[in-house]
Amino acid sequence: MNFVKKYHLLVPLLFLFTVLSLHAQKETGTDSTLVRVYELKKDASIYSANEEYSKALFALNKAYKVSVVSNQGLKKQDSIKYSIKLNIAELQFYLRNYDQAILEVENAIAILTDKENPNLYAAAYSLKGFIATEQNDFINAEKYFTLADEIYVEKNNEKSRANVLLGLGILEFKKTEYSKAINFFNAALPVFKSDALDYQTILTLLNKSEALLGIKPESSKNLIASESAYTEAIQILENSSIERLKIRSYLVASKIDEAKGNLEGAMFHLQKFVKAKEENAKKYYSINTIDADEEANLDLKKTIELYKLEKEKDDQSMNFIKYTTGLSIALIVILSLLTLSLYKNNNLRAKANNLLLDKNTELQLSKEKAEQASLAKAQFLSTVTHELRTPLYAVTGLTHLLLDEDPKPQQTEHLNSLKFSGEYLLSLINNILDLNKLEANKVEIEHTTFDLKRRISDVLVALKKSAKDKNNKVTLDFDSALPEKLVGDPVKLSQVLINLIGNSLKFTQNGFVSVKVKKLEEKGNNILLHFEIEDDGVGISKKKQKTIFESFSQASLQVNRKFGGTGLGLSIVKNLLELMNSKIELESQIGQGSKFWFDISFEKVNDKQFELNNNTPKTIIDFALFEDKHVLVVEDNKINQMITRKILEKNKIICQVADNGLDAVKLIEENDFDVVLMDIHMPGISGIEATQKVRKFDEDLPIIALTAVTIDENLDEFYKAGFNDIIPKPFKTEEFFEKIYNILVKKETVA
C-alpha cells in the first residue's frame, strides 16, 4: 500500500488564480502592459482548469516577463510580480515538483516589498507549509503553518485561516495523530461550508473519514462517523463538476469496506483507485516544463533600461502639466465648496431639528415595546415554570418512594443519581427563569455545610453517560490537603461545575476532560480554592471567546447545529461566579482544546458543626403526631395525587383527595380536616379563590399552598388570601413533613 500513501494526502491547489489574483486586480491602472499581465493570468487559469499545465506555466512566465516593464509604482509592480511567482509555485506544487515549487516561493518572497500587507506573506508561508508536509519535513511544516496562522488570526481572516487549519490537520494525519487531525478538520469545515467551497469541503471530509478509521482502539462509533463523513463528501462530489477528488474517494471507500470486513468491496474500490491513479499520473508526468522555465529566465535588462529612459522624459514633461492643472482644480473646488456650505448650513440645521424630534418619538416607542416585551417574558416564564415543575415533582416524588422501599444496592446508586439529577434540574430551571435576577444580583447565596469531594463526585456520576457517549475519559485531581467539610452554596457550585464539565464533554470526541481542585491559600477560617476544567476538544476561536459568556451565545451557527445546546450554560456560570465573588477565565485555541478556571473562597467547618447541620433537622419531628390525622389534598394532576397521598399514608395519615377547588370547598364544609394541602392552578377556580371561599366560614383550618408556581415575589398575595404556609413543588420530604408538623403543633397548642 506504500504506492498510495503519498497520493492520498496530496493537497489541492488552494489559492491558485484566486486570492492573489484578486489582490492584484485591486491595483488595476491604465497601463496597457498591466492589462496584458491580467490577460495572461486569466489564460493560465483556463489552461489549468483544462489540465493543460505546460501552457499554464508558459502563460504565467510570460506574464512575469511583461510585469517587469509595467509603468506602475514600485510597490504595486512588486506585488504583481509576487502574485505571479506564487501562482507558478502553486502550480509546480500541484504537479508535485516540490523542489521547483519551494524555489519559486522563495523568489516570490524575495521580490515582495509591500510590508504593509502581511496577508501576502501568510499565503507564502502557508504554501511552504504544504510543501514541507508533502516532503515529510514536519518541523518546518509546523513552523510555516504557525507563522501563517498568527497573521490570519491577527487580521481576523477566517476564510484564509481555514486553509491553514486544513494543512495542520493533514500534518497531524501524516504524524498518525488522528484525534488532533480530526479536531483541525472539524474547525475548518464550518468555514468551507459557509463559503460554499466544495473542493476544500470534499477534501476535508475525505481526510476526516480516513482519520476516524485510524483511531485506536477501533470502535463502531468511529466507523459510523467515518461512513457519515464519506457519504457527505460523495453527495457534494456528485452534485459538482469536480473530478480530481474521485480518485481519492475510491481509496477511502476501499478502507471503509476493509474496516467493515467487506474484502470484496475493498478490493473493487482499490482496483478502481489504482487504475484511475495510473491514468492521472500519465497526465502529470508527461508535462514538459522546460520551455516554460526558459521563458522566465530571459534577460530583460535591455528592455527595462530602454523603458526607463523613455519614462523619465515623459515624466518630466507631465509633471509641470499635472502641477498647474492640480492648482487650478483645487481653486475651483474651494470656491464651489464655500458657496455650497453657505447654502446647506441652514438646511442642515432644519433637518437636525426634525431628526431630533423623530428620534425622540422612536425612543419613546422603543421604550413602550421593551416594557411590553418584558411583561410578555414574565408571563411566559411563569407558565413554563409551572409546566416544568409539575412533571419534575412526579420524578422526585417517585424517586423518594422507591428509595423507601428497600431497593437493591445497585438500584440505590441509580436512584441517588436520579435524585441528584432531579435536584440539579430544579436548580437549573430556577436559574434560567431567574437569569435577570442573577444579572441584577437579586439571587441570594446559601450558606450550608457540604462535602466538596462528594459533591464533585455526584456531578461526575451525573455526567458519566455523556462522557461514555463521546468516548471521553474524565479524570479528577483533588487536593488531599483540602478539608472534608466546607460552608457555602453547594447547589450553585454544582451548577457551575456541571455546566463547565458538560460543555467540555459536548465539544470533545475520543479525548480527555480533566477536573482539578487545589488549595491556593488559607487565611483564618477562610480557604481559597482553584478549580480548573481542561479538555482537548475542538477549541474556541479568539474572536468568539469575547462573546461566549453572553446569553444564548455559541461559537457559530454550525456549532449549534452539530453539538446542540441553548447557549445559556456559560452565561449562567459567569453570573453565578460573579454572585459568589469569583470570575470565570478561559484559555483556548482552535483544534487544541479549552481550559476554564476560577478561584473561589469557602469557610471551613469542624466535624461537630458538620454533623449538626447535615444530620439534625431544624425541628425534631414526632411522627406519632401524624397518626389518624385527616388531610385533604387538593390537586388536579392524577400522578401528583397518587405521589402526595402515598407519602402521607406512609406516616399513617388519613388522606382524602379533591380534583378541583369547588369540590374542595364542598368537602371542607362537610368534613373535619386537620390540614388542607391546596394546589394553585386548577380547572374551575384557583387554589387562591378556593381558600378565600373557605375563610368565609372557617378561619382556623390550617391551609398550606402546595404549588408548582414560583413564589419569590408572591408571598404577600398567598398570605393575604388566607394560606398559613407555602410548600413549593417539587419539595424535599423532610421540609414537607416539617411544615405540616409545625402547623399541627401550633393548632393543638392553640386548642
N, C-alpha and C positions, 0 to 999 in steps of 0.2 A: 504493500500500500504506500511505499515511500514516494512513488512517482506521482501521487495525487496530493501529497501533503502541501507542496508549495503552491499549487494552484488554488487549493480550497480556501486559502487566506488572502488571495490576490484582491487588493482593494481597487475599486473603480476609480476613474479619473474624476475626483470630487470637485475640482474647481475649473476644469478646462473650459476656456472660452465663456466663462460666466462671471465670477466675482471680479477678476482683474480686468476683463474686457469691459465690463460695465463701468469700472472705476476710470479706465482710460477714456471712455466715451464722454464722461462728465467734463473732460478737458477740451472737448472739441472746439476748434477755432476755424478760421477761414483758410488755413494753409492747405493748398491742394495736395502737397506731399502727405500731410496728415490724413486727408481723406483717403488717399491711396493705401495708407497703412491699415485703416479700418476695413477697406475692401478686401485686402489680402487676408486679414484675420478672419473675416467672415467666410472667405473661400476655404480657409484652413478648417474652420468649424464644420463646413459642409462636407469636405473631404473626409474628415474624421468620422462623421456620422455615417458615411457610406463605406467606412473601413478602407479608404484609400490613404493609408498612413504616409507613404512616401511623398505623395502630392501635398499632404497636410504639412509635413516638415519643410518641404521646399517653399510653400507659401509663407510659413512663419519666418524662415530665414530671410526670405526676400523682404518681408515686412520690416524685419530688423534693419536690413540694409537701407531701406527707404527712410526709416525713422531717424537715422543718423543725420540726414541732411534736412530734417524738418526745421522750419524757421520759428518754431515755438520757443518759449523760455527754457532755460537750462533745466530747472526743476521739473517742468512739465515734460520735457524731452526725456529726461532720465526715467521718469515714472512710466512713460510709454515703452521705452526700451526694456525696463524691468519687467513689465507685464508680458511682453513678447517672450523674453528669455524664460520666464517662469512657465509660460504656456508650452514652450519647447521642452522644458524639463519634465512637465507633467506628461506630455505625450511619450517621451522616452521612458518614463516610469511605467506608463501603461503598457508599453511594448517590452517591458522587463529588461531594458538596457540600463541597469541601475547605476553603473559607473558613469555613463554619459549623463544620466539624469542628475546625479549629485554635482557633476562638473557644471552643468547649466544653472543649477540653483545657486552655486557659489558665484558664478558670473553675474547672475541677476542681483544678488545682494551687494556685490562689489560696485555696481553702477548706480545703486539707489542712493539718492541724496535727499529725498523727501522725508526728513527725520520727524516731521510733524504728523505723519500718517503711520502709526505703529501697526495698523491692520495689515499693511503690505509686508512688514517683517513677519507678522504672525502667520500669514499664508505660506511664506517660505519655510519657516520653522516647522509648520505642520507637515508640509510635503517632505522635508528632511526626516521627520519622524516616521512617516510611512515607508520611506526608502530604507531607513535603518532597521525597521521592523522586518521587512522582507529579506534583509541581509543577516537577520538574527543578531544584530548588534543592539541588544536590549537596553544596555546602559545609555547609549546615545539616543536611542529612540525615546526613552522616558524623559531624557533631558530636553529634547526638542519639543515634545508634546507639552511639557510643563511650561516652557517659555511661551509657546503659542497660547496655552490656556490662560496664563496670567494676563496677557494682553487682552484677550477676548473678555475675560471677567471684568477687567478694569474699564473697558469700553462698553460693557453690557451688550456684547454682540453674541446673543444666544444662538442665532442661526448658524454662524460660522463655528461657534464653540461645539455645537453638536457633532461636527465632523471630527473634532479633536477627541471628544468622548468616544466616538466610534473607533478611532485609531487606538486609544488606550484600551478599549475592550478587546480589540484584535491582538494587541500586545500581550495582555494578560492571558488570552486564549493560547497563544503560542508558548507562553510560560507554564501552561497547564493549570493556571489559577482560575478555574472555571467560574466559581462563585463571584469573584471580583469582576470577571469579564461580563457576567450577566448583569451585575449592578450598573456597569457603564452602558451596556446596550439598553437597559431599561430607562436610563437617564436621557439617552439620545433619542429614543423612539418618539416620545411626545412631540418634539420639535419637528422631526422629519414628517410626521403625520399631519401636524397642523399646517405645515407649509406645502403639503401635497408633493413631497419629494419622493416619488415612487422608487427610483433607483436605490437611494440610500435606505429607504424603509425596507425594501425586499432584502437587501444585503444584510442589514442588521438583524432582521427576523431569522434569516437562514443561519447566521452566526450564532444567534441565541439558541436556536433549535439544536444545533450541534453541541454547543457548550453544555446544555442541560443533560445531554447523553453522557458527558464526560464526568459528571459529579459522582463521587464515590461516598457511601455505598449507593448502588443503583436502587431506584425506587419507582414504583408505578406512577407516583405523582409527577416525577421528573419526566417520565416517558410521555405522560398525557400532556404536560406543559410543552414538551418538545414537539409533539404532533400538532398541538394548537398553533404554535408559532409558525411551523412549516405550512400548515393549511392556510393561515392568514397571508403568508408570503405568496403562495401559489395563486390565491384569489386575486391579489393585486397584479401578479405577473401575467395572468390570463387576460386581464382587462387592460393591459398596456401593450405598447409596441416594443418593449424591451426584450431582446433575445439573448443578450450576453449572459444573463444570470441563470438561464435554463440549465446550462452545463452544471453549475454549482448545485442546483436543486436536485439533479439526478443523484449526486453524491450524498446529499443529506437524506434523501428518500431511501437510499441503499442502507445507510447506517441506522435509520429508524426501523426498517424491516429486519435488520440483523438483531437489534435490541429486542424486537418482538418475537424473535425466533423464526421469522419467515425467511428462511435461507433462499428459497426460490425467488422471492421478490427482491431480496438483497442483491442476488447475482444479476437479475434482469436490469435493475437500475444501475448497477455498477458497469455492466457492459455498455449501456447507453451513455454513461458518463465517459468511459474510455474512448468510445467511438467519436463522440462529439468533441472531446478534448483534442484528439489527434487531428481532426478536421480543422479545428480552430488554430492549432499550433502551426499548421501549414501557412495560414494567413500571416501570422505574426513573424515567423522566422524567415519568410521569403521576402521580407521588406528590405530593400536596398536603400540605406540612408546616406550612402557616401556622397552622392551628388548633392543632396540637400545640405550636408555639412560643409561641402566645399563652397557653396554659395555664401554661407555665413562667415567664411574666412577670407573673403575678397578684401583686397587692400583698398580702403575707401579714403585714404588720406588726401589724395589729389582732389577728389570730388569735394571733400569738405573744405579744403583751402580755397578753391575757386568760389565756392558758395559763400564763404565768409567775406571775401573781398567785395563781391557784388552786394552783399547785405550791408556792409559798412557804408558804402556810397549811398545806398538807398536810405539808410537810417539818418545820415547827416542832412539830406535834403528834406526828409519828412519831419525831423524833429522841430525845425523852425515853424513849419506849417501847423503842426499839432499844437505848438505853444501859443501862437497867435489865435488860432481858432478856439482853443480852450478858454482863453481870456474873454473873447467876445461872447461865447456861450454863457460863461459864468455871470457876466454883467447883465445879460438879458434875463437869466433865471432869477437873479437877485431882485431886479426891478419888478418882475412878474410876481414873485413871492410877496413882496411888500404890498403890492396892490391887492392881492388876494387876501392877505392877512387882515387888512383893514375891513374888507367886505365880510369875511367869515367870522370875525370876532363877535359881532352882535348876534349872528345866527347861532354860534356855539353856546353863548350864554343862555339864549332862549331854550335851546334843545336840552341843555344841562338841567335847567329848572324843571322842564317837563319830564326828563328822565328820573329825577329825584322823586317826583310825585308818583310816577309809575312804580318805582322800586319800593316806595313805602306801602303802596297798595298790595304789591306782590308779597312783601314780607308779612303783612297782616293776614293775607290769605294762607300763606305757608304756615303761620303760627296756628291758625284755626285747624288746618288739615293735620298738623302734627298732634294737636290735642285730641282730635277725633281718632287718629291712628292709635294714640296711647290708650284711649278708653277701649277701643276695639281689642287691642292686645290684651288688656287686663281681663276683659270678659272672656276672650278665647282661652287664656291661661287658666282661668277659674274652671271652665268647662273641662279642659284637658286634665286638670288636676284630679277632678272627681272621677273621670273615666279611667284614669291610670291607677288611682288608689284603690278603687273597688276590686278589680281582679287581683291586685297585689295583696289585698287583705286576705283573699282566699289562699294565696300561695303561702304567706307567713302563718296563717291560722292552721292550715292543714299540716304544715311542717311541724308546728308545735304539738299538734295532736299525735302525729306519727312518732315524735321523739318521746312522748309519754307512754307509748305502747310497747316498751322494751324491744327496740329494734336490734338486729344483729350488729356486731362491731363495725363491719364494713358498711352497713346501711347507716349507722350513726355518723360515720365520717361524711357520707354523701349528704345526709340531712343537715349536718352542721354547715357544710359548704353551701347548701341551698339556703339555709337561714342567713348566712353571712351575705350571700349574693342578694337576697331579698332586702336586707337592711341597707346594703350599698345602693341598690336600685332606688329604694325610697329616698335615700340621701341625694342621689343624682337627680331624681325628679324635683325634689325641693330646691336644689341649687340651680337647676335650669330655669325653673319658674321664678327664682329669686335672683336671677343674674343682674337685674337692675339694682337690687338691694346690695349685692356684692360690690358693684361699682360705686355705689353711694355709701359704702361702709355702714350699712344698716343691719348686717347679719352679725349676731353675737357669737363669740368663741366660747366653747365649753371648757371647763377645767375639771377633768376626771382622771382617775388613776388607771393606767393601762400597761400591758406588757408589750413593748415595742417589737421585739423579735417575733412574738406570736402574731401580732397584727400584720407584720410584713409577710409572714408565712401564710396567713389566711388570704392575703392578696394574691400571692403566687399560686396557691391552690385554685383560686377562682379563675386564674388566667392559664391554668395548666392545659386546657383543651385548645386555647388559641395558639399556644406555643407548639403543641403537637401537630395541629393542622398545617402550620407553616414549616414544620421540620426544624424548629429553632431550639437551641439549648439555652436555658436560663440558669444563671449562677448567682448565688448570694454570698457576698463577702461582708460579714457582720463583725464589727469590732468587739472582741471579747472583753474589752475594758469597760464597755457600756453597762450601766446599772440595769437590773431586770425590770424595774418599775419606774415609770415617769408620769408626770402630771401634765396634761394638755388636752387637745381635742383629737382623739383617735379617729373619729369618723371622717373629719375633714382631711386629716393626714392620709387615711386610706384612699380617699377620693383622689387626692393629688397623685399618689403612687400608682393607683390602678389606671389613671389616665395616661401617665408618663410611660409606664411599662407596657400597657396595652397599645399605645401609639408606636413604640419601638417594635413590638411583635408584629403589628399590622404591616409595617414597611420593611420587614426583614424576611428573607426566604433562605432556608438552608444555612443559617448563620447562628450568631450568638447574641444574647442580651444579658448584660451583667448589671447587677444591683449592688452598690457598695454603700455601707453606712459606717462612718467612723467619727470618733470624738475629736473636736478641734481644740476646745478649751473648757475649763471648768472653773467657775467663779462662785464661791459661796454655795447657795442652794440651786444655782442655775447651771445648765450644761449645754454647750453649743455643739450641734451635730452637723455633719456634712453628708448629704445624700447625693448619689451620683448614679445615673442610668445611662448606659452606653450600649450601642449596637453597631453592627457592620452592614446596615441596610443600604437603601438607595441614596440616602442623604438629602439635604435641603440646600438649594442654591442661595448664594449670598443675598440676592435680591429678595427672595421670598422669606428669608429669616427676619426681615424687618416687619412683616405683616402676619407671620404665622400665629402670633398670640392674640390676634383680633378675633372677634366673634364670627362664626360661620366662615372662617378662612382656612383654605388648604393650599398646598404648593401650586396646584394648577387644576384646570378642569379635567385633564387626563388622569391626574392622581385621584380625583374624586370618583371618576368612572371606574378606575381599576381597583382601588382599595376601599372605596365606600367611606362612610362616616359623615357626621354633621358639621365638623369643623368647630365644635364647641369645646372639646376636651381641653385643649391647651389654653383657651381663653379662661375657662373655669380654674385651671391650675394657676394661672397668673393672678387672678383676682383673689383666690383663696390664700395664696402665699403672701400677697401684699397685706391681706387681712391679718395674717399671723406674723407680721413684721419681717417677712422674708422676700426674696426676689428670685425668679427663675432665670437661669443662664443657659445659653446654648452655644455649642460649637459643632459645626457640620461642614461636610464637603461632599459634593456630588459624587456618587459611586463609592464612597469610602465610609459611610455611616454617620451617625449623630451621637452627641453626648449632651445630656441635660443634667444640670446640678443646681442645688440650692443649699443654703445654710439656715438652720432654724434652731431656736432655743426652747428648751423644756425645763421644767422643775424636777428635782429629784424627790423621792419619797421613800420612807422607811417601810419595812415589812409589815409593821402593825397597822400603819395607815392604809397600806395596800389591801390587806385582808378586810379591814373595816369598810373601805369604800366599795370593794367588789363583791364581798360575800354577805354583807349585812344590809337588808333593805332599810330604807329611811323609816319605815313603820313596821313594827313587828306584828304580823297578821295572825290572828287567832281564827283559823279556818273553821273551827267549830261554830263560830257565829253565823256562817253561811247556811248551816243545816236548816232545811224546811223553810227557807225564806222564799217568798213569791216575787219573781222578777218578770216584768213584761218587756219583751224585745220587739221594738217596732222597726221593721226592716222589710223592704220590698224585694230584695235580692234573695232568691231561694238558697243559693250556696252560702251566702253570708249568714242567713238564718240558721242553717244547719251547723256552721262552724261555731257561731256565738253560743248556740244552745248547748252543744257538746262540751264546750269549755266550761260553761256554768254548771252543767249537770255533773261534771267530774267532781265538783265540790258539794254535791248533794243539794243543789239549789233547785227549787221547783220553777220551771221555766214555761212561759206561755208566749206565743208569737202573734203579732198583728201585721198584716201585709201593707197597711197604709195608715195615714193619720186619722181618718174618720173612724175606722174600726178601733183604733187605739183609744180614742176619746170615749167611745161607747163601752169598751171593756173596762176602762178605768172607773166609769160611773157605776158599773155593775159589780166590780170586784174590789178586793182589798189587797193592793200590791205593796211590797216593801220598797221596791226601786223600779223605775222605768228607764230603759235604755232606748233613747229616741234617735232615729236617723233623721237627716235634714231634708235631702232631696228625695221626694216620693211622689207617686201619682196622686192626683186629687189635691189635698192640702199639704203643705210642707210641714216638717217637724216643728218649725218655729210657730206656725199658725196653730198646730195641734196643741202645743204646750200652752199657748196663750188661752185657748179654749178651756184646758184643764184647770188653769189657775183661776178661772172664774168660779169654780165650785170646789176646788181643793188647793189650798195654798201651801200645805205642809208636805205633800207627797214628793219624795226626792226624785228628780228627773235629771238624768245625765245625757248630754248630747254625745251619741256615738256616731261620728260623722267622718266622711272622707273629704270634706271641703277644707280649704286652708283657713286657719282661724287666727293667724297672727294679728290681723287688723280688724277682726270682727268680735272680739271678746265682749265688748260692751253691749253689742247687739244681742248676743246669746244670753247674757245675764239679765238684760232688760226684759227679754221675752219670758223669763221665769226659770231658766235652767239653773241647777245647783252646781254643776261641774261639766267639764268637757273632756272627752277621750277621743283623740284623732285616730282614724284608721289609716293604715294598719298600726296596731299597738303592740307594745311588749306586755306579755301576760302578767308579769309582776306588777307593772304600773296599773294595768286594768283592774286587778283584784284589790290593789292598794286603794284606788279611788272609791271603789264600791264599798270596801271595808270602812273607810273613813266616813262615808255617808251614813252607813248603818249605825256605827258607833255614835255619831252625832245625833241621829234620830232617837236612839234608845236613851241617850243622856238627857235629851230634852223631855222625853216622855217620863 
